[in-house]
Amino acid sequence: MASTSSEKISGGPKKKSEKKIASKEEYRLLSNIMGVMNNLRKQGILCDVILVVQGKHILAHRVVLAAASHFFNLMFTSSMMEATNHEVELGGAEPEIIELLVEFVYTARISVNSNNVQSLLNAANQYQIEPVKKMCVDFLKEQVDPTNCLGEAPASSAVLCGYYHVYFSPISRFYICLSCVCVFQDYSWTDIRCPFEKRRDAASVFWDNVVYILGGSQLFPIKRMDCYNVVKDSWYSKLGPPNPRDSLAACASKGKIYTSGGSEVGSSALNLFECYDTRSETWQTKPNMLMPRCSHGSVEASGLIYVCGGSLGNNVSGRVLNDCEVYDPNTEEWRALCGMREARKNHGLVVVNSRIYAVGGQNTLGGLDSVEYYEMGSNEWKMASPMPWRGVTVKCAAVGSVIYVLAGFQGVGRLGHIMEYYTETDKWVVSSKVRAFPVTSCLICLVDTCGANEEDMNSASSSSSSSSLADGRM
């Protein structure tokens, strides 16, 4: 027994030692392999992609870039045109910075200093090279002190920009995603319980610190309009559109909420157009649209209401439209616009600068990955880079020049990751840090509380209970 025990005792450390040796050997082997790959890259041997940055050509191997970066992984393994192109143009970064990142991918070594940290952080964030991003953040943390914090402020401009809140409402719950419009972006989800019954195929709008949820149905159309005050964290209800229906669209302009189209449960599309005044809390019926439609998109731009796409039937069947029209609240007249290049319904529609982007959706053949934008000045639609995947139901919101997209994907049956589309570079990035939801559709609207009264924000927690009671009696 003693000898057996001693063998076990002596055998234990031996096995641990063997594991350590094996680990070191694996590390040496991997280092040698990557060293050989880097030498091949420098000699231009077996390279299958050229990164073009401001005219400079940087040779690399697709498999190495894809292994180190989720951005390149999606680019080279999806249906994007860069997956087959020998040359891939990268925007928004300096050639020297991209060279440093490529060198890091092959060697795991990089020099971060005060001269390049800002550019490295921006590029590592855009191309999703997490180790470099972490090194840059750690470097900035070490450099900040009371004597230089003002100089470092642009690198952490969250303090200056405040926060934008993106609210998602998938049927029975109300989800909120916090994202900061600055270099440091952090996604987190907080569940907000909605006290009212479930509804599907509804619309949502944000105005003056309140999210309005309109239309939708649960067996029958819901007449009530549910409201969530983001400052007071309270729910209450108001009278909904005069004609209850689902699959409608809504947008807000100058204190008024405009609802368009939709369909009664199982019926054909409607051309109804209504307006809710948030100040007087009254509804008005406005001139009908030129064409009935449901499951379409609606946005406000320069004081005008734009309506695009949708279906002539209901949300399940009927001809899918590419027709677009615009409404002028001053003259109360509708005018037809140039049609989209591709007919689509259940698509995302969002305004960035002077362009209206139509994202994904579906036609009679199924889900779409195509993206197009409308130039308001020239009255024409142009194609943009497609989404990494086909989206059957797409909702999106814009923060600056970036469009955030949440989509239900064909064949998956639930919402996937948040996708980010950079309009200035025509590039897509997929966030891998956001969990999926077991639903195929949702609502989304952009909420900006930067302009909220500071006193209201500070007293929100203490007054939320009394506000909820007061609002509940309305």
C-alpha positions in Angstrom: 0.0 0.0 0.0 2.9 2.3 0.9 4.6 1.8 -2.5 1.3 2.3 -4.3 0.8 5.6 -2.4 4.3 6.8 -3.1 3.8 6.0 -6.8 0.6 8.1 -6.8 2.4 10.9 -5.0 5.4 10.8 -7.3 3.1 10.3 -10.4 1.1 13.5 -9.6 3.9 16.0 -10.0 5.2 14.2 -13.0 1.9 14.5 -14.9 1.7 18.2 -14.0 5.3 18.7 -15.3 4.4 16.9 -18.5 1.4 19.1 -19.0 3.6 22.2 -18.5 6.2 20.9 -21.0 3.4 20.1 -23.5 2.0 23.6 -23.1 5.4 25.2 -23.7 5.9 23.0 -26.8 2.5 24.0 -28.1 3.4 27.6 -27.6 6.7 27.2 -29.4 5.1 25.4 -32.2 2.4 28.0 -32.7 5.0 30.8 -32.5 7.1 29.1 -35.1 4.1 28.6 -37.4 3.1 32.2 -37.2 6.7 33.3 -37.6 6.8 31.3 -40.9 3.4 32.8 -41.9 4.7 36.3 -41.2 7.9 35.7 -43.3 5.7 34.4 -46.2 3.6 37.5 -45.9 6.6 39.8 -46.0 7.8 38.0 -49.1 4.4 38.0 -50.7 4.2 34.2 -50.9 0.8 32.5 -50.7 -0.9 35.8 -49.9 -4.5 35.7 -51.2 -5.7 39.2 -50.3 -4.4 42.8 -50.6 -5.6 45.4 -48.2 -5.7 48.8 -49.9 -5.4 51.7 -47.5 -5.2 55.2 -49.0 -3.5 53.8 -52.1 -1.0 51.7 -50.2 -1.1 47.9 -50.7 -0.7 45.6 -47.7 -0.4 41.8 -48.4 -1.9 39.3 -46.1 -3.6 35.8 -45.8 -7.4 35.7 -45.4 -7.3 32.8 -43.0 -5.0 34.7 -40.6 -7.0 37.9 -40.7 -10.3 35.9 -40.2 -8.9 34.0 -37.2 -7.8 37.2 -35.5 -10.8 39.5 -36.3 -14.5 39.0 -36.3 -14.8 41.8 -38.8 -12.6 40.0 -41.4 -14.1 36.6 -40.5 -17.6 37.9 -41.6 -16.1 39.7 -44.6 -14.4 36.7 -46.0 -17.0 34.0 -45.1 -20.2 35.7 -46.0 -21.8 36.7 -49.3 -20.1 40.2 -49.3 -18.2 41.0 -52.4 -15.0 41.3 -50.5 -15.2 37.5 -49.9 -14.0 37.0 -53.5 -12.2 40.2 -54.4 -8.4 40.0 -54.4 -8.2 43.6 -53.3 -10.1 44.9 -50.3 -10.2 48.6 -49.7 -10.3 49.8 -46.1 -11.4 53.3 -45.1 -11.2 55.3 -42.0 -7.6 54.5 -41.0 -4.1 55.4 -41.9 -1.8 52.9 -43.7 0.7 52.9 -40.9 -2.0 51.9 -38.4 -3.3 49.1 -40.5 0.3 47.8 -41.0 0.7 47.8 -37.2 -2.5 45.8 -36.8 -1.6 43.3 -39.5 1.8 42.8 -37.9 0.1 42.2 -34.5 -2.2 39.6 -36.0 0.9 37.6 -37.1 3.2 38.3 -34.2 1.0 39.2 -31.2 3.4 42.2 -30.7 2.6 45.9 -31.1 3.9 49.2 -29.7 1.3 51.5 -28.2 2.4 55.0 -27.4 0.9 58.5 -27.0 1.4 59.3 -30.7 -0.6 56.3 -32.1 -3.0 55.3 -29.3 -6.0 57.2 -30.6 -5.7 56.0 -34.1 -4.9 52.4 -33.0 -8.0 52.4 -30.7 -10.3 53.7 -33.5 -9.0 51.1 -36.0 -9.0 48.2 -33.5 -12.6 49.1 -32.6 -13.7 49.3 -36.2 -12.0 46.0 -37.3 -12.8 44.2 -34.0 -9.3 43.3 -32.9 -10.1 43.0 -29.2 -6.5 42.5 -27.7 -5.3 45.7 -29.3 -8.4 47.6 -28.2 -7.8 46.5 -24.6 -4.1 47.5 -24.7 -5.1 51.0 -25.9 -7.7 51.4 -23.2 -5.2 50.2 -20.5 -2.6 52.6 -21.9 -5.0 55.6 -21.7 -6.0 54.7 -18.2 -2.4 54.8 -17.1 -1.8 58.1 -18.8 -4.8 60.0 -17.3 -4.2 62.2 -14.2 -5.4 65.6 -13.0 -2.8 67.4 -15.1 -3.7 65.9 -18.5 -7.3 64.7 -18.2 -8.5 67.6 -20.3 -6.1 66.7 -23.1 -7.2 63.1 -23.1 -10.9 64.0 -23.1 -11.5 63.5 -26.9 -10.5 59.8 -26.5 -13.3 59.3 -24.0 -15.8 61.7 -25.3 -18.7 59.9 -23.6 -18.5 62.7 -21.0 -19.1 65.3 -23.6 -21.6 63.4 -25.8 -23.8 61.9 -23.2 -25.6 58.6 -23.9 -28.1 57.5 -26.5 -30.5 54.8 -25.6 -31.9 52.4 -28.1 -35.1 50.8 -27.0 -36.3 47.4 -28.3 -39.8 46.1 -27.6 -40.2 42.5 -28.6 -43.9 41.7 -28.1 -44.3 41.3 -24.4 -41.1 42.9 -23.0 -39.5 46.2 -23.5 -35.7 46.0 -24.0 -33.3 48.8 -23.7 -29.7 48.8 -25.1 -27.3 51.5 -23.9 -24.7 52.6 -26.4 -22.3 55.5 -26.1 -21.6 57.7 -29.1 -17.8 57.9 -28.7 -14.7 55.8 -29.0 -15.5 53.6 -26.1 -18.7 51.6 -26.9 -20.3 49.3 -24.4 -23.5 47.3 -25.0 -25.7 46.2 -22.1 -29.3 45.1 -21.9 -31.8 45.9 -19.2 -35.3 44.3 -19.2 -38.2 46.7 -18.6 -41.4 44.9 -17.8 -44.4 46.3 -19.7 -47.5 46.1 -17.5 -49.9 45.9 -20.4 -50.9 42.9 -22.6 -48.8 41.6 -25.5 -49.1 43.1 -28.9 -47.6 42.2 -32.3 -47.1 44.1 -35.5 -47.1 47.5 -33.7 -45.1 50.7 -34.2 -43.0 52.8 -31.8 -42.0 56.4 -31.8 -40.0 58.6 -29.3 -40.8 62.2 -28.6 -40.0 64.4 -25.6 -38.7 61.7 -23.3 -41.6 59.4 -24.0 -41.7 56.2 -26.1 -45.1 55.7 -27.7 -46.2 52.2 -28.8 -49.1 52.3 -31.2 -51.3 49.8 -33.1 -50.7 46.1 -33.2 -53.0 43.3 -32.3 -53.6 40.3 -30.1 -56.4 38.4 -31.8 -58.1 41.9 -32.3 -56.6 45.3 -33.0 -55.5 47.2 -29.8 -57.1 50.6 -29.5 -54.8 51.8 -26.6 -51.5 53.6 -27.0 -49.0 52.6 -24.4 -46.4 55.2 -23.3 -43.2 54.8 -21.4 -41.5 57.9 -19.8 -37.8 57.1 -20.0 -36.9 59.9 -17.4 -39.5 58.9 -14.8 -39.3 55.2 -15.6 -43.1 55.0 -15.7 -45.8 53.5 -17.9 -49.2 54.9 -18.7 -51.8 54.7 -21.5 -53.5 57.1 -23.9 -56.1 56.8 -26.6 -54.6 55.2 -29.7 -55.2 55.9 -33.4 -58.9 56.4 -34.4 -58.7 53.4 -36.6 -57.1 50.5 -34.7 -54.9 48.3 -36.9 -51.6 46.4 -37.1 -48.7 46.5 -39.5 -48.8 50.3 -39.5 -45.8 52.7 -39.6 -45.2 55.8 -37.4 -42.8 58.7 -37.1 -42.6 62.0 -35.2 -42.1 65.6 -36.3 -42.4 68.8 -34.3 -44.4 67.4 -31.5 -46.7 65.4 -33.7 -46.9 61.6 -34.3 -47.9 60.5 -37.8 -49.3 57.0 -38.4 -49.7 55.6 -41.9 -51.2 52.6 -43.5 -51.5 49.2 -41.8 -54.3 46.6 -42.0 -57.1 45.3 -39.9 -56.4 41.7 -38.8 -56.4 39.5 -41.9 -57.6 42.3 -44.2 -56.0 44.2 -47.1 -53.7 47.2 -46.6 -55.1 50.6 -45.8 -54.1 54.1 -47.0 -55.1 55.8 -43.8 -53.0 58.7 -42.5 -53.5 60.2 -39.0 -51.8 62.6 -36.7 -51.5 62.8 -32.9 -50.6 66.1 -31.2 -48.5 65.3 -28.1 -49.3 68.7 -26.6 -53.1 68.7 -27.0 -53.3 64.9 -26.8 -55.7 64.8 -29.7 -55.9 62.8 -32.9 -56.7 64.2 -36.4 -57.4 62.3 -39.7 -55.2 63.6 -42.5 -55.4 63.2 -46.3 -55.0 59.5 -47.3 -51.8 58.2 -48.8 -51.6 57.8 -52.6 -51.4 54.1 -52.2 -52.6 51.6 -49.5 -49.8 49.8 -47.8 -48.8 47.8 -44.7 -45.6 46.5 -43.2 -43.9 49.5 -44.7 -41.4 52.1 -43.4 -41.9 55.8 -42.5 -39.4 58.4 -41.5 -39.2 62.2 -41.0 -36.6 64.3 -42.8 -36.5 68.1 -43.1 -40.0 68.4 -41.8 -41.4 66.0 -44.5 -42.9 62.5 -43.9 -41.5 59.8 -46.2 -43.2 56.5 -46.7 -41.5 53.6 -48.6 -42.3 50.0 -49.6 -44.7 47.7 -47.8 -47.4 45.3 -49.1 -50.7 45.8 -50.8 -52.2 42.8 -49.0 -51.7 42.1 -45.4 -48.5 41.2 -43.5 -48.7 37.6 -44.8 -49.7 37.9 -48.4 -50.1 40.5 -51.2 -47.9 42.3 -53.7 -44.7 43.7 -52.2 -44.2 47.4 -53.2 -41.2 49.5 -54.1 -43.4 52.6 -54.4 -42.5 55.7 -52.2 -44.3 58.9 -51.5 -43.8 62.0 -49.3 -46.2 64.2 -47.3 -45.8 67.9 -46.6 -47.5 68.8 -43.3 -47.6 72.5 -44.3 -49.6 71.9 -47.5 -51.2 68.6 -46.4 -50.4 67.1 -49.8 -48.9 63.8 -50.9 -46.4 63.5 -53.8 -45.1 60.4 -55.5 -41.3 59.7 -55.4 -38.9 57.6 -57.4 -39.5 53.9 -56.5 -36.9 51.8 -54.7 -34.7 49.5 -56.8 -36.0 46.5 -55.0 -39.6 45.9 -53.6 -39.5 45.2 -49.9 -41.6 45.0 -46.8 -40.8 44.6 -43.1 -37.6 46.5 -43.8 -35.7 49.0 -41.8 -36.0 52.7 -42.8 -33.7 55.3 -41.3 -32.4 58.8 -42.1 -28.6 59.6 -42.1 -27.7 63.2 -43.2 -29.6 63.7 -46.5 -30.1 60.1 -47.3 -32.9 57.6 -46.4 -31.6 54.0 -46.1 -33.8 51.0 -46.7 -32.3 47.9 -45.0 -33.2 44.3 -45.6 -36.7 43.1 -45.3 -38.4 40.6 -47.6 -40.0 40.3 -51.0 -42.2 37.5 -52.5 -39.1 35.2 -52.6 -38.0 35.6 -49.0 -35.5 37.5 -46.9 -33.3 40.3 -48.3 -29.7 41.3 -47.5 -29.8 44.2 -49.9 -29.4 47.8 -48.8 -30.2 51.0 -50.8 -30.4 54.7 -50.0 -32.5 57.6 -51.4 -30.8 60.8 -52.3 -33.3 63.5 -51.4 -31.7 66.1 -53.5 -31.7 64.1 -56.8 -34.8 61.9 -56.1 -33.0 58.6 -56.9 -32.2 55.4 -55.1 -28.7 53.9 -55.1 -27.4 50.5 -53.8 -25.1 50.1 -50.8 -23.2 47.2 -49.4 -25.5 44.3 -48.5 -26.0 43.0 -44.9 -23.8 40.0 -43.9 -27.1 37.9 -43.7 -30.6 38.1 -45.1 -33.1 39.7 -42.7 -36.8 38.9 -42.9 -37.8 41.6 -40.4 -35.4 44.5 -39.9 -35.5 47.4 -37.4 -32.8 50.0 -37.3 -31.8 53.3 -35.7 -29.1 55.8 -36.6 -26.5 57.4 -34.2 -24.5 59.9 -36.1 -23.3 58.2 -39.3 -23.7 54.7 -38.0 -26.9 52.6 -38.5 -27.6 50.0 -35.8 -29.6 47.1 -37.1 -31.5 44.3 -35.3 -33.0 41.7 -37.6 -34.9 38.4 -37.6 -33.0 36.2 -40.0 -34.5 33.8 -42.5 -34.1 30.2 -41.4 -33.0 31.1 -37.8 -36.4 32.1 -36.4 -35.1 34.6 -33.8 -33.2 37.9 -33.5 -29.5 37.7 -33.9 -26.6 40.0 -33.2 -26.8 43.8 -33.5 -25.2 44.8 -36.8 -23.5 48.2 -37.4 -23.4 49.8 -40.8 -20.9 52.6 -41.2 -22.4 54.9 -43.9 -19.2 56.9 -44.5 -17.2 53.8 -45.4 -20.0 51.6 -46.6 -18.9 48.8 -44.3 -20.7 46.4 -41.9 -19.6 45.3 -38.5 -21.4 42.6 -36.3 -21.3 42.9 -32.6 -20.6 39.6 -31.0 -21.4 40.7 -27.4 -25.2 41.0 -27.6 -27.4 38.1 -26.8 -30.1 37.0 -29.2 -33.8 37.1 -28.3 -36.3 34.2 -29.1 -38.6 36.3 -31.2 -38.6 37.1 -34.9 -39.7 40.7 -34.8 -39.4 43.7 -32.5 -39.8 47.5 -32.2 -36.9 49.9 -32.1 -36.6 53.6 -31.7 -33.7 55.9 -30.8 -34.0 57.7 -27.5 -31.8 60.7 -26.8 -32.0 61.8 -23.1 -29.1 64.3 -23.4 -31.5 67.1 -23.6 -33.6 66.0 -20.6 -33.8 68.4 -17.7 -31.0 67.5 -15.3 -33.3 68.1 -12.3 -35.8 65.7 -13.7 -33.1 63.1 -14.2 -31.8 63.5 -10.7 -35.3 63.3 -9.1 -36.6 60.5 -11.4 -36.1 57.7 -8.9 -37.8 59.5 -6.1 -40.8 60.7 -8.1 -41.3 57.6 -10.3 -43.8 55.9 -8.0 -46.0 59.0 -7.7 -45.7 59.8 -11.4 -46.8 56.2 -12.2 -49.9 56.6 -10.1 -50.8 60.0 -11.6 -50.2 58.7 -15.2 -52.3 55.6 -14.5 -55.4 57.7 -13.7 -55.3 59.5 -17.1 
